[in-house]
Amino acid sequence: MQVVTKTVSDHLLKLRWTARRLCRDESGATAIEYGLIAGLLAVVLIASMSVVGTTIRDGYFKSVTTAMQDAMTSAGY
């Protein structure tokens, strides 16, 4: 039976090859890009919904509330 011994240079060559392969691998980059796009989209949606919600509350619902209060007052309640 033959015993194969690896030298330090063999380990360094394997480490170098593995490092090169990891540096060239771009499969995770796409997932990160999609994550960043989703995060940016979430921030934009939250900000826009906040502005729209405030506009609806201050405009539409206040006018409805005022109209209902006027109707209740004129009806004697």
CORNORSUL-V851727 format. One record per residue. N is the residue number from 1. RES is the residue in three letters. SS is DSSP state (alpha for helix, beta for strand, coil for the rest). D_FIRST is the distance of its C-alpha to the first C-alpha in Angstrom with 1 decimal. Layout:
n: <N:N>
res: <RES:RES>
ss: <SS:SS>
d_first: <D_FIRST:D_FIRST>
This chain:
n: <1:2:3:4:5:6:7:8:9:10:11:12:13:14:15:16:17:18:19:20:21:22:23:24:25:26:27:28:29:30:31:32:33:34:35:36:37:38:39:40:41:42:43:44:45:46:47:48:49:50:51:52:53:54:55:56:57:58:59:60:61:62:63:64:65:66:67:68:69:70:71:72:73:74:75:76:77>
res: <MET:GLN:VAL:VAL:THR:LYS:THR:VAL:SER:ASP:HIS:LEU:LEU:LYS:LEU:ARG:TRP:THR:ALA:ARG:ARG:LEU:CYS:ARG:ASP:GLU:SER:GLY:ALA:THR:ALA:ILE:GLU:TYR:GLY:LEU:ILE:ALA:GLY:LEU:LEU:ALA:VAL:VAL:LEU:ILE:ALA:SER:MET:SER:VAL:VAL:GLY:THR:THR:ILE:ARG:ASP:GLY:TYR:PHE:LYS:SER:VAL:THR:THR:ALA:MET:GLN:ASP:ALA:MET:THR:SER:ALA:GLY:TYR>
ss: <coil:coil:coil:coil:coil:coil:coil:alpha:alpha:alpha:alpha:alpha:alpha:alpha:alpha:alpha:alpha:alpha:alpha:alpha:alpha:alpha:alpha:alpha:coil:coil:alpha:alpha:alpha:alpha:alpha:alpha:alpha:alpha:alpha:alpha:alpha:alpha:alpha:alpha:alpha:alpha:alpha:alpha:alpha:alpha:alpha:alpha:alpha:alpha:alpha:alpha:alpha:alpha:alpha:alpha:alpha:alpha:alpha:alpha:alpha:alpha:alpha:alpha:alpha:alpha:alpha:alpha:alpha:alpha:alpha:alpha:alpha:alpha:alpha:coil:coil>
d_first: <0.0:3.8:6.5:9.7:12.8:16.1:19.1:22.6:23.7:21.1:22.6:26.1:25.6:24.6:27.5:29.8:28.9:29.5:32.8:34.0:33.3:35.2:38.0:38.5:38.3:42.0:41.7:42.9:45.7:47.6:47.6:48.8:51.6:52.7:52.8:55.0:57.3:57.6:58.4:61.0:62.5:62.8:64.6:67.0:67.7:68.4:70.7:72.6:73.0:74.4:77.0:77.9:78.1:80.4:82.6:83.0:83.7:86.3:87.9:87.8:87.6:90.2:92.6:92.1:92.5:95.7:97.1:96.4:98.0:101.1:101.3:101.1:103.8:106.1:105.7:106.7:103.5>
